[in-house]
């Protein structure tokens, strides 16, 4: 048998559904495709995941959900917490 025929037979057998494990690779492939799509949607989206806590607080204040004193107190706490994380 020529080497080309051997490689062709082996390659054809490797990707056939009768080889036993080919279905597993197909499942893995589609699971990766779905995972990439979910990751892309969560990262891109409408920006909901990228808003800072201060932005959310400002929006709540603008909508009237919290009063001025509460806004300032919470903003002060955020600034203190942010300072702790950055090593100030």
Buried (B, 14 or more C-beta within 10 A) or exposed (E): EEEEEEEEEEEEEEEEEEEEEBEEEEEEEEEEEEEEEEEEEEEEEEEEEEEEEEEEBBEBBEEEEBEEEEBEEBBEEBEEEEEEEEEE
